């Protein structure tokens, strides 16, 4: 049984570790951006020296590097990521807020779809181990893992948008039709991973001693699966969901570009190409907080699923 005090200590310990982790991430990203060749005001047409000097002063880029760094830390401490250098009249907070809604919607919808279908396929394959159903499902799963998103996306566009005409080929209007292709494309590889994880874990659990004991008591097989096998079988899947969800949300750059979706990934790519320091830093910090938060939530769910787990703040 998990003690509430132990869970509280563990939660506080994890939250305390958030600050140094974020500080290291911000520091590395800040100085890597500065040492990269080129600058935000470089272009094919050279700017007059006085105009470039005014721009550098406007964004405090004429200050010593360490002074810029500590100035930026003081802004981040109050959740102010500053103005965007390339998107005029826009702050980084506004751009992140605008793109975050789109990326989170696509990523979370794809994760829910992948979890539901992945677990169902994995459980079905495990319960029919070494049959044609098992081989067929795992063969399809291996295909889903092997084929990258940038290959799946054009194929789905060609079949469902161009030839069939059922769905739009791109764009974003917050409608269901515009969500189907990017969500399905993004979810397919993760669905395959979850299916294989679930199958392996389910097979292992079904051969455990406590499952044999449940069967010896005369419980129906469906009840044995639902009440005794399902929760421990999902533990590896739950551990995978944290980084997978963060990776799906932050790794939707290719999908957003292919389907012309104005998500956070598109802003990040454009900001990196234009050396928009403040925009890139803001997106990096947002993704870092997202990954840490999702991993924290997964750890809590893992403890709830497995009552034998006891977290200690010193571990």
MOBEL-V395824 format. One record per residue. N is the residue number from 0. PSI is psi as a letter, one per 30 degrees, with the letter a starting at -180 (* if undefined). OMEGA is omega in radians with two decimals (999 if undefined). Layout:
# MOBEL-V395824
n->N psi->PSI omega->OMEGA
n->N psi->PSI omega->OMEGA
This chain:
# MOBEL-V395824
n->0 psi->k omega->-3.10
n->1 psi->k omega->3.14
n->2 psi->k omega->-3.13
n->3 psi->e omega->-3.14
n->4 psi->e omega->3.10
n->5 psi->e omega->3.09
n->6 psi->e omega->3.14
n->7 psi->e omega->3.11
n->8 psi->e omega->3.14
n->9 psi->e omega->3.14
n->10 psi->e omega->3.12
n->11 psi->e omega->3.12
n->12 psi->e omega->3.12
n->13 psi->e omega->3.13
n->14 psi->e omega->3.10
n->15 psi->e omega->3.11
n->16 psi->f omega->-3.13
n->17 psi->e omega->-3.04
n->18 psi->e omega->3.12
n->19 psi->e omega->3.11
n->20 psi->e omega->3.12
n->21 psi->e omega->-3.14
n->22 psi->e omega->3.10
n->23 psi->e omega->-3.13
n->24 psi->e omega->3.13
n->25 psi->e omega->-3.11
n->26 psi->e omega->-3.14
n->27 psi->e omega->-3.12
n->28 psi->e omega->-3.10
n->29 psi->e omega->-3.07
n->30 psi->f omega->3.05
n->31 psi->e omega->3.10
n->32 psi->e omega->-3.08
n->33 psi->e omega->-3.11
n->34 psi->f omega->3.11
n->35 psi->k omega->-3.14
n->36 psi->k omega->3.14
n->37 psi->l omega->-3.14
n->38 psi->l omega->-3.08
n->39 psi->f omega->-3.11
n->40 psi->g omega->3.08
n->41 psi->k omega->3.11
n->42 psi->l omega->3.13
n->43 psi->e omega->3.11
n->44 psi->j omega->-3.11
n->45 psi->k omega->3.09
n->46 psi->k omega->3.02
n->47 psi->k omega->-3.07
n->48 psi->e omega->-3.10
n->49 psi->e omega->3.11
n->50 psi->e omega->3.12
n->51 psi->e omega->3.11
n->52 psi->e omega->3.11
n->53 psi->e omega->3.12
n->54 psi->e omega->3.10
n->55 psi->e omega->3.11
n->56 psi->e omega->-3.13
n->57 psi->e omega->-3.11
n->58 psi->g omega->3.07
n->59 psi->g omega->3.14
n->60 psi->g omega->3.05
n->61 psi->f omega->3.14
n->62 psi->l omega->3.03
n->63 psi->l omega->-3.00
n->64 psi->e omega->3.14
n->65 psi->e omega->3.10
n->66 psi->e omega->3.05
n->67 psi->e omega->-3.10
n->68 psi->e omega->-3.11
n->69 psi->e omega->3.05
n->70 psi->e omega->-3.14
n->71 psi->e omega->3.10
n->72 psi->e omega->3.13
n->73 psi->e omega->3.09
n->74 psi->e omega->-3.13
n->75 psi->e omega->-3.13
n->76 psi->f omega->3.09
n->77 psi->g omega->3.08
n->78 psi->h omega->3.07
n->79 psi->j omega->-3.11
n->80 psi->g omega->3.04
n->81 psi->l omega->3.12
n->82 psi->l omega->3.03
n->83 psi->k omega->-3.11
n->84 psi->e omega->-3.06
n->85 psi->e omega->3.12
n->86 psi->j omega->-3.06
n->87 psi->k omega->3.11
n->88 psi->g omega->3.08
n->89 psi->k omega->2.98
n->90 psi->l omega->3.11
n->91 psi->e omega->3.09
n->92 psi->e omega->3.14
n->93 psi->e omega->3.13
n->94 psi->e omega->3.11
n->95 psi->e omega->3.12
n->96 psi->e omega->-3.13
n->97 psi->e omega->-3.11
n->98 psi->f omega->-3.09
n->99 psi->e omega->-3.12
n->100 psi->e omega->-3.12
n->101 psi->e omega->-3.10
n->102 psi->e omega->3.12
n->103 psi->e omega->3.12
n->104 psi->e omega->-3.14
n->105 psi->e omega->-3.07
n->106 psi->e omega->-3.11
n->107 psi->e omega->3.09
n->108 psi->e omega->3.11
n->109 psi->e omega->-3.14
n->110 psi->e omega->3.09
n->111 psi->e omega->3.13
n->112 psi->e omega->-3.13
n->113 psi->e omega->-3.13
n->114 psi->e omega->-3.10
n->115 psi->e omega->-3.07
n->116 psi->e omega->3.13
n->117 psi->e omega->3.13
n->118 psi->e omega->3.12
n->119 psi->e omega->3.13
n->120 psi->e omega->-3.14
n->121 psi->e omega->3.11
n->122 psi->e omega->3.11
n->123 psi->e omega->3.13
n->124 psi->e omega->-3.13
n->125 psi->e omega->-3.12
n->126 psi->f omega->3.08
n->127 psi->h omega->-3.06
n->128 psi->k omega->3.08
n->129 psi->h omega->3.01
n->130 psi->l omega->3.12
n->131 psi->e omega->3.11
n->132 psi->e omega->3.13
n->133 psi->e omega->-3.12
n->134 psi->e omega->-3.12
n->135 psi->e omega->-3.12
n->136 psi->e omega->-3.14
n->137 psi->f omega->3.04
n->138 psi->e omega->3.08
n->139 psi->e omega->3.12
n->140 psi->e omega->3.11
n->141 psi->e omega->3.08
n->142 psi->e omega->3.12
n->143 psi->e omega->3.10
n->144 psi->e omega->-3.02
n->145 psi->e omega->-3.06
n->146 psi->k omega->-3.10
n->147 psi->l omega->-3.10
n->148 psi->e omega->-3.07
n->149 psi->f omega->3.00
n->150 psi->e omega->-3.14
n->151 psi->e omega->-3.05
n->152 psi->e omega->3.13
n->153 psi->e omega->3.12
n->154 psi->e omega->3.12
n->155 psi->e omega->3.09
n->156 psi->e omega->-3.12
n->157 psi->e omega->-3.06
n->158 psi->e omega->-2.97
n->159 psi->f omega->-3.11
n->160 psi->e omega->-3.06
n->161 psi->e omega->-3.09
n->162 psi->e omega->-3.08
n->163 psi->e omega->-3.13
n->164 psi->g omega->-3.10
n->165 psi->e omega->-3.01
n->166 psi->l omega->3.06
n->167 psi->k omega->-3.10
n->168 psi->f omega->-3.14
n->169 psi->a omega->-3.11
n->170 psi->l omega->-3.08
n->171 psi->k omega->3.11
n->172 psi->g omega->-3.12
n->173 psi->g omega->3.06
n->174 psi->l omega->-3.13
n->175 psi->e omega->-3.08
n->176 psi->e omega->-3.13
n->177 psi->f omega->-3.13
n->178 psi->f omega->-2.94
n->179 psi->e omega->-3.06
n->180 psi->e omega->3.12
n->181 psi->e omega->-3.13
n->182 psi->e omega->3.13
n->183 psi->e omega->3.14
n->184 psi->e omega->-3.11
n->185 psi->e omega->-3.04
n->186 psi->f omega->-3.01
n->187 psi->e omega->3.13
n->188 psi->e omega->-3.14
n->189 psi->e omega->3.04
n->190 psi->e omega->3.14
n->191 psi->e omega->3.11
n->192 psi->e omega->-3.11
n->193 psi->e omega->3.13
n->194 psi->e omega->-3.13
n->195 psi->e omega->3.09
n->196 psi->e omega->-3.11
n->197 psi->e omega->-3.14
n->198 psi->e omega->-3.12
n->199 psi->e omega->-3.14
n->200 psi->e omega->-3.12
n->201 psi->e omega->3.12
n->202 psi->e omega->3.13
n->203 psi->e omega->-3.12
n->204 psi->e omega->-3.10
n->205 psi->f omega->3.10
n->206 psi->g omega->-3.12
n->207 psi->l omega->-3.11
n->208 psi->e omega->-3.09
n->209 psi->f omega->3.05
n->210 psi->e omega->3.08
n->211 psi->e omega->3.12
n->212 psi->e omega->3.12
n->213 psi->e omega->3.11
n->214 psi->e omega->-3.14
n->215 psi->f omega->3.10
n->216 psi->f omega->3.11
n->217 psi->g omega->3.12
n->218 psi->k omega->3.07
n->219 psi->k omega->-3.09
n->220 psi->e omega->3.14
n->221 psi->e omega->3.12
n->222 psi->e omega->3.08
n->223 psi->e omega->-3.12
n->224 psi->e omega->-3.07
n->225 psi->e omega->-2.99
n->226 psi->e omega->-2.98
n->227 psi->e omega->-3.00
n->228 psi->e omega->-2.95
n->229 psi->e omega->-3.06
n->230 psi->e omega->3.09
n->231 psi->f omega->3.13
n->232 psi->f omega->-3.11
n->233 psi->f omega->-3.10
n->234 psi->e omega->3.08
n->235 psi->e omega->3.12
n->236 psi->e omega->3.12
n->237 psi->e omega->3.10
n->238 psi->e omega->-3.13
n->239 psi->f omega->-3.00
n->240 psi->e omega->-3.10
n->241 psi->d omega->3.12
n->242 psi->e omega->3.13
n->243 psi->e omega->3.12
n->244 psi->e omega->3.10
n->245 psi->e omega->3.11
n->246 psi->e omega->3.14
n->247 psi->e omega->3.14
n->248 psi->e omega->-3.10
n->249 psi->f omega->-3.10
n->250 psi->g omega->3.14
n->251 psi->g omega->-3.09
n->252 psi->e omega->-3.11
n->253 psi->e omega->-3.13
n->254 psi->e omega->-3.14
n->255 psi->e omega->3.12
n->256 psi->e omega->-3.11
n->257 psi->e omega->-3.08
n->258 psi->g omega->3.10
n->259 psi->h omega->-3.11
n->260 psi->k omega->-3.11
n->261 psi->i omega->-3.13
n->262 psi->a omega->-3.09
n->263 psi->e omega->3.11
n->264 psi->e omega->3.11
n->265 psi->e omega->3.09
n->266 psi->e omega->-3.12
n->267 psi->e omega->-3.14
n->268 psi->e omega->-3.13
n->269 psi->e omega->3.11
n->270 psi->e omega->3.10
n->271 psi->e omega->3.13
n->272 psi->e omega->-3.10
n->273 psi->g omega->-3.08
n->274 psi->h omega->3.08
n->275 psi->i omega->-3.00
n->276 psi->e omega->-3.05
n->277 psi->e omega->-3.14
n->278 psi->e omega->3.13
n->279 psi->e omega->3.13
n->280 psi->e omega->3.13
n->281 psi->e omega->3.14
n->282 psi->e omega->3.11
n->283 psi->e omega->3.13
n->284 psi->e omega->3.13
n->285 psi->e omega->3.13
n->286 psi->e omega->3.11
n->287 psi->e omega->3.10
n->288 psi->e omega->-3.14
n->289 psi->e omega->-3.12
n->290 psi->e omega->-3.14
n->291 psi->e omega->-3.13
n->292 psi->e omega->-3.13
n->293 psi->e omega->3.09
n->294 psi->e omega->3.09
n->295 psi->e omega->3.13
n->296 psi->e omega->-3.14
n->297 psi->e omega->3.11
n->298 psi->e omega->3.11
n->299 psi->e omega->3.11
n->300 psi->e omega->3.12
n->301 psi->e omega->3.13
n->302 psi->e omega->3.12
n->303 psi->e omega->-3.13
n->304 psi->e omega->-3.09
n->305 psi->j omega->-3.10
n->306 psi->f omega->-3.13
n->307 psi->f omega->-3.11
n->308 psi->k omega->3.07
n->309 psi->j omega->3.14
n->310 psi->k omega->3.08
n->311 psi->k omega->-3.08
n->312 psi->f omega->-3.12
n->313 psi->f omega->-3.09
n->314 psi->* omega->999
